């Protein structure tokens, strides 16, 4: 087993004169060396401050090679003059660690690069001889053990103006590595990562955590000699070494290892790159250079010795600034060996260093890297930190707080200014209330918002994410969906009812603003351009009210919005930050991450002189002007100098033709120039055309196809299916060339991004637009025709299914996918028919909102023609889901025109939908009359047997809602027999789907069984419904609606836990799809369940929420149910008979006005309340008084509901009669 050695300094007379002795830990002498250094030797000067010397003396145009040459000479000198015979003795002994013991007067030697000493032409560090710098004191004091899990705190400091590019890369790599150690390898590790908004106060709060921290990893970019944290407003807070030691002293009892590194800033690294390319960088980019001061110690060195000495911990410090890539490779390798593999710290560092160092050196791992890491403190000599076995602990940045947010993008380059400005605004005392990230398409606004959310989650108690609908989609339900997402994240928030109209929302604004002021919540609204007009006005004024409520304060919550369009009016406390092009420093570093441009910058391109290659790289970066996609296109041509020169010349011409002309020298300014987005798009369009012209015919066709496809259709299986058909349609000769090779060419040229997993291929919006234009009308029409046929065929296959079983989800996907192509071909009725079938299978608000805009376009296109009635009917059906009033107006107009033309078929179809609208709005008598009329209209229209049966089922459905369950069940049997005798498929004379008739009939039977308490029979009916839906592959939301019906029967049969599983599963689906109506039903049933469990107060809270959702969904029958149930809760669990009476009366009044079922039960419950009430005089005297009482529950709008159902006179008479009846029942005996 390798032994520990001790290297001790004696007779220290200055940094040029001392003596070394090397011996084993037990004292056996091995070697010594008298050090006599010539202070006039240039190598002594370099030895004293190596980093500064290299910057001052290495040739800028070949810095990597020049530094390596200088370091080789200095390393030979250190080996011969500084270590002498000690060097070979160290290598020969292969020690586990070398304790370098330095008396106080020789402390300067701890900061000299002894590891650079070359033995046999190889630096000591690569011989795996780990040196540990120690004082001459005793051993370290005992520390608290690791415990149940290893606790690691990662601190990545990014103050405003610190100029950091790739801190994020190291943070992300560290988090990924520790997550893998925990989740995959079964180690118990907790990693907490801090980046952005890292103030002293926040750090103190974390360090004061009672459990303490085993490891603290610090990566700080900033001024040499300082660790930069942040002030509460986001500005830099320089922390001297002594102050930082005081901070970490809070966790000293457990702290075993501190890692400290300082990485080069983006500007500093870019300045070196520019010099290597022969360009003088702006003055602000350069680090201070000048003569070396021998004996100078860096603050990092002082911090290392202070931490090791005062806290008794091991310290891994970086003597010199490190490049991000090297820092990532070293730290991830080290922690893997230390935490998972169980290697002692010195050996783990040596192994990780040998893996991370490259030979020959590169810009990502310059030659100085080998001498950069250094260990300090006696504890480092034999420190082991293997994480214990156990269940992995999820590190906090990926905690449940972030549930519902998209994953962080794996690559996030640049955006330093955006992130620092936004981070400053998110700080608790910044005085800001939000951040608007705006800019051109594809610039990375969403990526920035996600990065902010994931990195700031720890400083917010709540994080909520919502993506607004895509542009061109109906936004009628968008605000309600946003409210639902907020309610899911904010316990107790009651917003769905408030957003129903502007006046009610306006009344809620002060409460919401006060919440945002006093609580710490982060709300993210992505894709907000769909909510705005081109001029920046809110398309729906309620959005302006809600955004104003969330931002009209100077408190703790924050709203982050992303949008291509800037809202015309935002609170002045919202920080508006453009996400457009990259500044020059970040553009250079992005270019270095692109392999083609990187090779040019390094002068390593076959067939090109190094100077010519670098000149091309400069031109490419300059002409791209910080636009990431332009850089990617230049990268794709970099392997062919001729092709790249042609691209650059086209770019220069395009800039000159633009309105602003070619901007000033890109490298002469620190911030990106003011360039119009249209000018960037002009250059992008021209470059796209130039690159495409250099493709083969097959590659060019594939590129044009990808550009013409809808974004969600850029999938491998779609391309494989349609490309041969398109090839033939275009008249191309021969076999279709291979897909993989053509895609590889497009990816290599930078035109297309490879997909993630099974996702779509990425095409930048500007590139796609240029590709579509270049393809020409003939090609675009061929693509539209081919894709319309393809998706139509998929639709037909999905309807037929395998073994005759429909695949419902695929039906919906194919139907929606075909429509954009059909609309461009002006195949109006074909598109309308597909959308009608989609709506039959998925009638959710999400799908309805998606299809209303294309249906409006279709209806407008066929106005006045024979197809108008069909188009208007389908539009009305979709509108019925999102705007019932508008739908009813369309249907009544359609029915009136059909009646005037004696078109019984159209009259029947319109009446069928009016029946449903009247039923759902509580107008049951009108619905019953319309249902009877529909039967006659269908008969006169010559409809088929399935349609006639559907009419009878619709009549029974109204009857069951009227409470006539016995009559319904008596008729159900006959209808089922009649259904069994019908043909299995619908004929040409039908306007209904067979499965729909069957499932509605069974569902009506289940509802009737529930009203009669026949719970087992209800389960039987519902089992048949679910079997039918599974057979046709019904959509998730439809399946959940049907499955939900089991819960009532299970509860009444005492199978409470089964009922809970049903309700929990359904609620998750309804929440995900923003289904307000079904959420109300689910919450009401959960309240019933909690009541059965004996949790009265929980039941009361759930039923109150359910009532609010019922009103938000305009579920008239449901409001009566929840008023009744809430009355029960108030009477039985809260002991409030007077409040219970009001809600029972409200339920009875709604049922009396609508003719709905359950009237007798509500009247009986109200009578019981009246008997228990201590003050009968407080019974509401009229409907207005009743409304005032029940509307104390948030979201309840009984007065508005009643006014929509009946006139004031009828309402007064109905209430008076109801009150008389309830009073009489209360006075009757028993």
N, C-alpha and C positions, 0 to 999 in steps of 0.2 A: 504493500500500500504506500503511495507517495507520502513523503514526510513533509512537515512544515519546516521552513527555514527562516532564519532571522538575519537580515541585512541591517547593520547598524553603522551610523555615522559617528565618527570621533574627531576630536581636535578641530572642530569647525572654526575656521578663521575668516570665512567669507564665502560668497558663491563661487569662488575660484579655487579654494584650497581647503581640503579636509581629507579624512581617511575612512575607507570602508573596511569592515570586517564581516565575513559571512560564516555562519556556523549553524549547526543543527539546533533544534529546539532544546535538546538535552545538553547543549553546550559544546559539542565537538567542532573544532575549527575546520573550515573548508578552504577559505581563500581570503585575501585582503588586497587592497589597492590604495596607493597614495595618489590623491587627485591634485594635480597641479595644472591649472588651465590658464591659457594665454588670453587675457581679456581683450587683446587687440585682434584676435583671430575672428574672422567673420562668422565662423561656426559657433563661437561662444555667444556672439550677438544673437544669432538665430536661436540657439539653445535657450536663451533668456526669455525670448518672446517669439515663439515659432510662428504663430498665426500672423502676427503683424509683419514679421520679416518676410514671409512668403508673399503677402499682399504687396509689399513694397518692392520686391525684387523679382518675382516671377513674371515672365513676359506675358502680357495680356492676351496676345493672339494665339498662344499655345500654353495657356496657364496650367492645364492638367498635366501635360508632359513636363513642363518646366518645374512645377512643384515636386513632381516625383523625382526628378533628377537632383534637385537641391536637397530633398529629404534623404535620399540615398547617401549623399555626401555627409550630411549632418549625422545620420544614423551610424555610418562607419566611424565618424569622429567620436560620437558618444560611446560606442562600443570600445574604442581603443583608449580614449583619454578619460572618460568619466567612470567607466566600469572596469576596464582593464581585465585582469585575470578573473574578476568576479563574474563577468558575463558568461564565459564558457562553463564555469563551475555551476552556475544556475541552470544552464541548459542541460548539462550532464546529470544533474540531480533529479530533474523532472519533479519538482516539489508540488504538493497540493496547494500551497500558498507560500508567499514570501512576506514575512512581516518586516516592513521597512521602518526601523525605529529611529526616530529623529529627535534629538534634544531641542528644546524651544528655540535656541539660537540658530538651529539648522532647519527651521520650519520651511524656509523658502524652497528647499529641495523637494518638498512634497508636490510642488507645482511645476517641476521640470519633467520633460517627456522622457523619463528613463526607459520606458517601454519601447522607445524608438531605436535603442541601441541594437546594432546589427551584429549577430553572431553567425558566422558562416553565410553571410549575405542575406540573412533573414531577420526582421525585427524581433526583439525579445518577446513582444506580445503574441506573435504568431507561432512562437515555440511553445505556447501554452504555459508560460511562466507568469502566473498572476501575482502582481505586486500589490500590497496593501499598505497604505501610508498610515503610520501609527505614531503617537507620541511615545514618550518613555515612561508613561504612568502604568498603573496596574491594569488588570483585566476589567471588562465592563460589568456593571451591576446586572442582577437578574431582571428579566422582563416577564410580564404576564404571558402565559402561553397563547398559542393561536386560538384555542377553544374549538367550538363546534364548526366554525368556518373561517377561512382566511378572508380578512377584510382589507380591501385595496381601495384607496382614494386616488383618482386620477385628476390632476389639476392642470388645465390647459388655459393659460391666461391670454385673453385677446382684448385688450382695451381699444377704445376708439383711437384710430391713428397709429396703431402699432405696426401696421403694414404686414400682416401675416397672410401667407397664402395657404399653406398645407398643414397647419395644425390639425385641421379636420381629418386629414388622412391618417395621422398618427393616432388620433383619438378613436377613429373608426376601427383601425386595425387592432388597437389594444382591446376595445370592447368586443370585437369579433373573436379574438383569441381567447379571452377569459370566458366568454360565453360558451365557446366550444369546450374548454376545459371543464366547465360546470355541467353543461347539458349532455355532451357526448361522452366525456370520460368519467363522469360520475364524481367529480371533485366538488367539495362544498366551498364555493367561492362567492364572495359578494364584491362586486365592483360598482363603485359610484363615480361617475364621471361629471366633471364640471367644466364647461366652456361657455364663454360669454356671460356677462353679468356677474363675474366673480369678484365680489367686494370683500373687504376685510370682515365686515359684519356677517356676511353669508358664510364665509369660510370658518369664522369662529363658531357659528351655530352648528356647523357640521362637525368640527373638531371636538366640540363639547359633548358630542354623542357619548353616552355613558359606556358603550361597549368599547370605544377606542378603535384605532386603526393599526393594522400590522405593517402595511406598506403605504407610502405616499409617493406617487409618481408626479413629478412637477416638470412641465414643459413650458418654458416661458420665452417668448420672443419680445425683444425690445432693446432698449439701450444697454450696451455692455455695462456690467457693474450693478444692475438693478433687476429685481424681479418685479414685473409690472402686473399689479392687480387692477381693479377698477373702483372708482368712486360710484356712489349710488346713481349718478347721472350718466355713467358709462365712460367718463373721462379717465385717463391713466392715473394710477395711484402707485408711484414708485415705492417699493418696500425694501429698505436696506436689509442686509443679511441679519443683523441683530434683531430687527423687528420680526423677520420671518421665523427665526429660531424661537422667539417668544410665542408666536402663533402655534407652532408645532409642539411646543411644550405642553399644550393642552392634552395631547395624546401620548405623552412621553412614556407613560407606564407600559404601554403595549407596543409602541412603535419600534420596529426592528430594522426597517430599511427605508431609506429615502433615495429616490433617483431624481437627479436634477440635470436638466439639459437646456441649452439655449440654442435654438435653431436660427439659421439665417432668415432674415425677412425676405419677402418677395423682391423688394426693390434692390436689396444688396446683392442677391443672387443674380437678378436680371442685369445689374450693372456689370458684373463680371462677364455675363454672357454677351452683352453689347460690346464690351471691349474686345472680347475674343472674336467678334464678328467685324471688328474694325470701325465701330461706331462709338462716338463719345456720348456717354449717358448724361442725362440732366444732372445738375449739381446736387439736387436733393436725393439722388439715388445712391450716392457714394458714401461709404463708411469713412470716418476720419482715418487718414493715414499720415504717417510721419515717422521721424526717427524713433527707434526703439529705446525704451528706458530699461536698462538691465536691472533686474531685481524686482520689477513691478509685479504685483500679485493682482489677479483679477478678483472681482467680487464673488464670482462663482467659486473660486478656490477658497476664499475666506469663508463663504457660506458652508462649503463642504466640511472644513475643519471645525467650524463652530457647531454644526449639527452633530458631528461625530463626538466632539468633546463634551458639549453640554447636555445632549440628549442620550448619549450612550448607544447610538444606533449605528448601523452600517450605512455608508453613503456611497452611491455610485454617481459621480459627477463627470461632466464633460469639460475637459480643460479648454476646449476651443468650440466655437460655434459649429454645429453639425448640420449636414444636409438632411432634409426630411426623409428621403428614401433610406439613407443609412440609419437614421434614428429609429425608423419603423422596423427595419430588419433586425437591428440589434436588440431593441426592447422586446419584440415579440419572441425572438429566439431565446433571449435570456429568461423571460418569465416562463416560457414553456419548459425549459430545462430545470428551472428552480422550483416552480410551483407544482408542475405535473410529474416531471421525471425524478425529482428529489435530489438533484445535483447540488452540492454546496455552492455558495455564491461565487467564490473565486474560480472554481472549475467551470461553472455555468457561464461566467462572463468570457473566459478564454475560448470555450467552444463556440459560443454565439458570435464572438468577434471573428474567429476564423471563417465562419460561414458568411458573415455580413461583408467582409472586406473582399474587394475584387482585385484581380491582377490580370491585365494592367488596370490602373486607376481609371475612373470615369467621372463625369460631372456629378453623378449621383453618389459616388463614393470616392472622393479625392484621396490622394495619398496620405494626407494628414489624418484621415479617419482612424488609422491603426493606432495612433498615439493619443487619441482623444479621450476614451473612457478611462477613468481612474477610480480605484476603490480607496476609501478612507475609513478609519476607525477600527479598533481592535475587534469589534463584534463581526466585522466582515470576514475575518480570517477563516472561521469555520461555520458561518451562518447557514442553516438549512431552513427552508420555508415551504416544505411540501404541504399542499392543501390536504386536509383530512378527507377520508372517504365519506360519502353521504349524499343526500339529495342535493342536486344543484340549486343554487340560489339565484334567481333572476336578478341581473344587475338593474339598477333603478331606472336608467334612461329608457329601458324597454318595458317598464312596469305597466300594470293594468291601466294606469292613468292615460296611457296612449292608445288604449283599445279603440278601434274604429278609425285610426289614422292610417293612411297609406304608408308603406315602408319607406325608409330613407333611401334616396338614390345611392347606388353603390359608388358613383363617381360624382364629386362635387368640386369643381376647380374654380379658383378665383372668387370673385364677388366679395372681396375683402371690404370694400367701402360700403357696399349694400348691407353686409352682415353686421359691420360695426355700427353703422347708423341705426339699423333696426334694433340691434341689441341694446344700444343706448336708450332707445325709446321704450323698450320692454323693462328697463330697470324700474324698481318699485317707486323711486322718488324722482323719476325723470321729468315729471310734469306732462308727459304725453299720455294719450288715451288709446293710441292705435298706430298702425303702420299700413300704408297703402303701397304695395309693390306693383308698379305699372310699367308697361313697355311693350315692345313689338312681339309678335307671335314667335314662340320657340326660343325666347331669350332665357328662360329658366326661372320664371316667377314662382311657379308651383314648387320647384326644387328648393328655392330659397325659403319659402314659407314652411315647408316640411323640415328643413334643416333648423330653422328657428324653433319650431315646435319640439323637435326631439332634443335639442340642446338646452332649452329653457324650461322643460317640463318640471324640473325639480323646484323651480322657484314659483310655480303656480299650483294651487290646490286642485284646479279643474282645467282640463284641456279638452276642447270640443272642436271637431272638424266637420265642415259641411262644404260639399261641392255643389254650386248652383247648376241649373240645367245648361246643356250646351246651347250655343247660339242657334237660333232657328227653332228651338223647342218651345212649346207653350209653357208659360211661367205662372199660370193661374194658381197652381198648387205649390209653387216653389216656397212661398213664405211659410206655409203650414209645415212643409217638410223641414225647413230650417228650425222652426219652433220645436218640432218633435225631437230633432237631434239635440237641441239645447236641453230640453226636458230630460232626455235620457242621461245627460251628464250632470245636470244640476238638480240634486234632490230638492223637492219642494217647489221648484219653479212651475208656475201655472201660466203658460204663455199661449197654448193653442187656442183657447177661447178668445183671448185678447186680440189676436191678430186677424180675427174674422172680418172686422171692419175698421176703418181708419179712426172713427170717433172713439171706439172702445180701446184701440191701441194707444191713441193719444192720451187717454186717461191713465193708461198703465205706464207711460213713459217715465214719470217721476220715480215710481217704485223701481223700475228696471235700472234707471240711472243711479239710484241710491245703492242698489245691489252692486253695480259695477264699480262704484266709488269705494265701497267699504270691503268688498271681497276681492280675492286674488284669483281671477279666472282668465284663461286665455282662450279666445274664440277665433277660429280661422274660417274665413269665407273665401273659397277658391272659385275662380271662373266668374267673377262678378260682372263681366262685360255683358253677359246675357240679360242682366237685369237693368241695363242702361240703354238709353237711346244713343245714337252716334254723337249727339251733342253733350252727353254726360248727364242727362236728366234721368231720374228714376222712372222706369216704365210703370211701376205701381207705387203710388205715393207712400204706401205702408212700409216699403223698404227704406225709404228715406227716414221715416219716423223711427224704425227699429235701429238702423245704423246710428242715427243721432242719439238714441237712448244709450247705446253701448259705448259711445265715444264722447258724450257731453259731460265730461267730468275730468278731474285731475287726480283721481284716486289710484286704485291698485290694479284693476282689471285692464286687459288690452284686447283690442280687435285687430287682427291681421287680415287684410283683403288683398287678393290678387286680381288684376283686371288689365285688359288691353286699353280700356277707356278710362280716363280719369273722371270721377264724379264731379259734376259742376259745383256742388256745394258739399263740403266736408268740414267738420269741426276743425278749427285751427290747431287743435292739440293732436291731430293725426299727422304723423310724419309721412310725407309723400316722397318715396324713393324710387328713382327710375332703375329698372333692371334692363339694361340694353347691352352695350358693348363693353369689352374689358379694357381697362387702362393698359398702357404699354407693358408695364412690369408683369402683370398677370398674363397678358397675351403671349409674352415671351416664354413664360413658364408653361403655359398650355401648349405652346408649340413644342417645347421639349418633351412633353408627354406623348406627342404624336410621332410615330416611328419614322415616317418619311422626312418630316422637317427636322427631327432630331439628328438624323444622319447627315443632312445638309449642314446643320449648325456645327456638327463635330468635324465636318470636312471629310466624311468617310463615305463617299458615293463613287462607285466604280465608274471609271471613265471621265471623272471630273477632277480637276485640280482642287485642292482644299480651299484656296481663295475663291475660286469660281463658285463652289458649292455654297460657301458662306455668303457670298454676294447674292445668290439666288434666295437663300433663306431670309436675308434682310429685306429684299424686295417683296417676298411673299407676305411676311409679317406686316410690313409697312402698308401694302395695298389692302390687306384684310382689315386694317383699321380697327382691330379688336373684336371683330365679329366672329364668334366661335365657328359658325358653319363655313364661313369663307376660309378660315384656317384649316378646317377639315378637308375642304375641297382641294386646297393647295397641297395638303399632305398626301392626298390620294394621287397626285400627279408627280410627286417629288422624286420618284424612282426613275423618271424619264425626263432628262433635262430639256429636251426639245419640246415635249408636251407641256412642261411647266412654264417654259419661256412663252409659249403661245398663250397659255392661260393668263400669265401676268400682263402680257401686252394687251389682251382683251380687257383685263381689269382696268388698266391705265386709261384705255379709250373710254370705257364706261364711266369712270369717274369724271373724266373731262367733259363728257356729254351731260352729266347730271347738273342739276340746278346750282348746287353748291360748289361744283368742281372738286378736284382732288384736294383734300384737307391739308393743312400745314403738316410739316414733318411729324410723323406719329411719335418719334422717339425724342422730340425736343420738348415735350410737355409731359407732366406727370398724370394729368387726367385725360380721359378720352375726349377727342374734339367734339364740338357740337355739329352733328351730322344728321340730316333728316332721315327718318326711317325709309322714306321712298327712295333715297339715293342708295342706301345699303341694298334694298331689294332690287334696284336696277343692276347693281354689280353682281348680286347673287344670281339674278336671272341670266346675265350674260355668261358668267362663269359656268353655270349649270349647262347652258347650251354648248359651250366650248367643250366641256368634259363629255357630254353626251355625243357630240360629233365624232369624238375619238373612239367610240365604242364600235363593236361589230354590229351587224344588222340584228342578230338575235339578242345581243345585250341591250341594244337601243330599244328594241320592241319590249323587252322585259321591263326596262326602266319606265317607258311610257305607260305600260300596263299598270305598274305599281302606282304611278302618279294619278292615273285615272280611276283607280279603285277607291272606294270609300275606305276610310282609315281602318275600320274594324275588319275589312276584308283582305288586308295585306297579310294573309296567312299562307303557310306552306301548302295545306291541303286544297285551298282555293286555287292557288297558282297551278298546282299539278293538274287540277281538273279542267281549268278554263284555258290554259295556255295553248295546248294543242288545237282546241277548237278555234281560238282566235288566230292562230298561225294559218290555219286553213281558210278562215273567213277573209283574211287579209291577202290571200292568194300567194303566200310564200311557198317555195318549192322545197321538196325533200322532207326528211324527218325533222320533227321539232328538236332543236339542240338541247343538250342536257341542262336541267334547271340549276343544279348546284354550281356548276362552273360559271354560268352567267351571273348568278347571284354573288358568287365570290368576286367576280370582276367589278360589279357595282359597289360592293362593300369596300373593296380595295381602293376604288376611285373616290370614295367619300360621298357617294350619292345616296347610299342606303345604309342604315344602321342595322346590324344583326339583331334579331329579336331576343328577348329574354324568355327562356323556357319555350312555352307554346304560344307566346304572345305575338302580336303583329310586328312586321318589319317597320322600322322607323324611317320616315321620310320627312324632312324638315318642310313646314308649310310653304316657305318661299321656293324651295326646290321643287315641290310637287306642283305648285302653280306654274312655274317655268316649264316643267316637263309636260304638263297638260297642254299648254299653249303651243309648244313645239310639236306635239304629236299631231295636231291638225284635226279638223272636224271629222274627217272620214274615219280616222283611227278611234277618236273618242266615241263615235256612234257605234263602231264595231265592238268596242269594249262594253258599252251600255247594253247592246243587244245580247252579247255573249253572257254577261253577268245576269241579266234579267232572265234569260232562259235557264241558266244554271240554278239560280235560287228558286225559280218556279219549279224546276224538277226536284230540288231538295224538298221543297214544300210538299209536293205531291207524294214523294216517297215517305215523308214524315207523317202525312195524313193516313196513308195506307199502312205504314209501319211494317214491322216484321211479325209474321203470323197473324196479320190482321189487327195488331195492337198499335194504336196511334202513339207517336212520340211527341207529346204536347209541347215540351220545351223547344224542340227543334222546329216544330210548326211555327211557333212565335218568332224564333230567330230567323228562319228563312223568309217568312212573310215580311218582317221589318227590313231585312237586308235587301230584298228585291225592289222595294219601293223607290229609293232614290234613282235607280237606273230607269225604271219604268216612267217616272215623272220626266226625266230628261228626254225620253222617247215619246212623251205625250200619250202614253198608254194609260189614260185616266181611269177608265172603268176596271181595267185589269188590276191596277194598283189599289183601287177602292175595294175590290173584292177581296184581295189579300188582307187589307187592313181590317175589313169586317171579320174575317176568319180569325185574325190575331186577337181582336177584341172579344170574340166569343170565348177564346181560351184563356185569356188573361185580361180581366177587366179592372186591373189595379189602376190607381190614380197615376202611377208612374208611367205605365204604358199608354193610358189615355192621354196624358200630357204630351207624350212623344208624338202621337199620331194626329192630334187635333190640327197642327199647322199644315201638314200635307193634305189632310182632308179638306181644310178650308180652300187650299189651292185647287184641289180637284173640283170642289163644288163651284168655284168661280169659273173654272175652265169649261164646265159643261152646262153653265147656266143657260136656260132657254131651250136646251136640247132634250131629247127623249131620255137621256141618262141622268137628268137633274134629280128626279125623285130618289133614285137609288143612292146617289152621292149625298144628298141632303139627309137622308135617313141615317146613313152610317156616321156622318158628321154629328148628327143629333145624339146618336147612341154614345159616341165618345164624349161629347159635351156633357151628357147626363152624369158622367162620373165626376167632372171637374166644375161644371157650372149648370146645375139642374134648371135654373130659370131660363137661361138662354136655350137650352135643349128643348124645353117645353114650348117656347115660342116658335122654334123652327118646326117642331112636329105638328103643332096646331095649324100653322100656315100650310104645311105640306098636305095635311088631311083636308083642309078647306079647298085647296086647289084640286085635289083628287076628287073630292065630292062634286065640285063644279064640272069636272070632266067625266064623272061617273066611272072612275077607275077604282073598282072595288079592291083590287090587289094592293094598290098603294094605300088606300084607306085602311085596310086590314093591318098592313105592316106598321103604319104610323100609329094606329090605335093600340097595337100590342105594346109599343114602347110607352105610350101615354098611361096605360094601365099601371105599368111598373113605377113611373114617376109619381102618379097619384098615390099609389100604395105606400111608397117610401116617404112621401111628404105628409102622411096621415090622413089623406082625403079618401077614406075607405069606401064610403057610399058612392062617390064618384067613380072610384076605381072599379067597384062591382058593376056599376051600370055600363062602364066602358068595356069591361070584360064580356058582359052579355052581348053587347053590340059587336064586339070583335068576332064572336062565334058566328053571328049571322053574316058579317062582311066576308069572312073567309069562305063560308059556304057559297055565297054568291060569286066570289072570285074564282071558284073552282079549285080551291086549294086541295092538296093531297091529304091522305089520312093522318100522317104524322103531324101536319100543321093543325088539322082539326082537333087532334088529341091534345096538342100543345095549348090550344085555346081553352079547352076544358080544364086543363091543369092550372092555367093562369087564373081561372075563375075560382078554383078551390084554394089557390094560394091567397087570394083576397079574403076568402071566407075564414081561413085559419087565422089570419091576422085580426079578423073581427071576433074571434073567440068561438067560432062554431065548429069546434073540433069533432064532436060526435058526428055531425053531418058530413064532414070531410072524410073521416075514416070510413063511414058507411059507403061513400062513393068511390073511395080509392080502390077497393077490391075490384069493382067492375071495370075501372079504367085500366088496371093492371092486366086483367084478362083480355081486354080489347087491345092493349099494347102487345101482348104475347102473340096475337094473331096477325100483326102487321109485318110487312116485308122487312128484312134486316137492314136494308139500305134505303135512303130517301130517294124518291124519284124526281123528275124534272119539275113536277108541280108542287114541290115543297119549298118552304122558305126557312126551315128550321133544320138543325142537326139532330140526328136520332139520339145521340148520347145526351144531348142537352135536355131533350124531352124526358128521357128516362131518369136522369139525375134529379131534375126539378120535381118530377112526380114523387120519387122516393123521399126527397127532402121535405116536401109538403106533408107526406105521411109521418115523417119523424117529428115535425113541428106539432102536428095534431096529437101524436102519442105523448109528447112532452106536456101539452096542456092538460091531458087526461091523467098524467102521472103514470103512464104505461112505460116505465123506464126500460125494461128489457126489450120491449117492442121498438122503442126508439133506437137502441143499440143495433137491433137487427136491420132496421131501415138504413141506418147510417153505414153499417158494414157493407151493404150493397152499393151505396153511393161511392164509398172509398174504393171498393173493388173496381167499379166502372171507371173511376178517375185514374187509378193506377194503370188500368189496361190501356187507356188512351194517352198516358204520359202527361197528365195534367200539370199545370204550372204550380210552383211551390206555394204561392199565395192561395190559389184555389184549393189545393190539398189541405192547407192549414185551416181554411174556413170550414171545410167539411169535417175535418178531424176535431175541431173545436166543439162541434155539436155533441160529441161523446161526453164532454165534461159534466154537463148537467145531470145526465143519467148516472154517471159514476158517483157523483156527489150524493144523489138521492139514494143510491144503493149502498152507501156507506163505504165505498171504495175510494177513500179520500186521497191516498198517496198516488193511485193511478190517475185520479183527476188532476192532481197537482202536476204530474209529468206531462199530461196533455196540455194543460194551460201554460206551463212554462215554455214548452216547445213552440206553441202557437204564438205566444206573446213575442218571442224572439223574432219569428218570421214577420209578424205584423209591424214591429218596430223597425226592422231592417227595410221594409218596403213602405214605411210611412203611411200605414193604413189606419187612419184615425177611427173610422167606424168600428173595425174589428178590435182595435185596441180598447175602445170603450167597453165592448162586450167582454173581452178577456179580463179586464180589470174588475168588472162587476162580478164575474164568476170567481175570480180570485178572492174578492171580498166575501162572497158566500162561503168559500172554502175556509178562509180564516175564521169566519163566524162559527163554522162547525168545529174548528179546532179549539174554540174558546178564546180566541184572540180578538176581543171585541173592539178595542181601540184601533188595531191594525185594519180590521174590516171597515171601520168607519172612515179611515183615511183613504183606503182603496176605493170605496164606493163614491167618495167625494171626487176623486180623480176620474172615476168612470163617468160620473155625471157631466163633468166638464168636457170630456172627450165626446160624449154623446151629443152635446150641444154643438161642439165644433164640427162634427160630422153631419149635422142636421138630421140626426136619426130620431125621428119623432117617436116611434114606438119605443125605442131604446131610452129616451129621456123619461118616459113614463115608468119604465121598469126601474131605472136607477133612482128616480124620486121615491118610488115605493120602497125599494131596498134601503135607501138612505134613511127613510123614516123608520124602518124596522131597527136599524143600527142605533139611531138616536134614542129610540124608546127602550131598547133592551140593554144596550151597552153604555150609553151615556146618561140615562135617566133624565132625558129632556123631552117629556111628552108634548109640550107645546110646539117645539121645533119639529118633532116627529109628525104632529098633526098637520103642520103646514106642508110638509113634503108628501104625506099621504093624500092630502087634499089636492095638491098639484098633480099627482099621478092620476087621481080620479078625474080631475077636470080635463086633462089632456085626453084621457080615454073616453070621457063623455063627449067631448067635442069631435073626436075623430071616429068614434064608434069602435075603438080598439078593444081587444080582449083584456080581461083582468079588472074591469070596472068594479064588479061586486067585491072582489078581494080588497081593493084599495079603499072602498067605502067602509068595509068592515074594520079595516085597520084604523081608519080615521076615527070611527066610533069608539074603538078601544082607547085611543089616545084621549078622546074627549072624556071618557069615563075616568081616566087617571089624572086628567089635568086638574090642578088645584084652583085654577082661575078660568072658568069657562068664558068669562067676559073678554078674554084676550084672543078668542077665536077670530081670525081675519074676517072683517065685515064684508069685504067685497074682493073681487079678483085683483084689483090694484094693490090692496093691502097684502094679499097673499104673495103677490109677485115681489113686493119689497122684502118680505121675510126670506123667501127661498133664494133670492138673488144675493144674499149675503155670502153664499157659497161662491167662490171664484169661478168664473166662466159660465154661470147660469144666467140665461136670458129668457126667462119664462114669458115676460110681457111681449117681447118680440115674436116668440113662437106662437103665442095665442092670437096675436093680431094677424099673423099670416094664415091662421087656420079658420078664423071666423070673424064676423063683424062684432062691434061693441055691444049691440043690443042682444044678439044671441048669446054672447059670452055672459052678459049680466044675468039673463034669465037662466042659463045653464048652471051658473054658479049658485044662484039663489036656490034653485031646485035641489042641487046637490047638497047644499048645506042643510036644507030641511030634511032630506032623506038621512043624512049622517046623524043629525040630532035625534031623529026619531029612532034610529037603530040604537043609539047610545042610551036612550031612555027605556028601551024595551027590556024586559027581564031576561036574564041569562046572557 
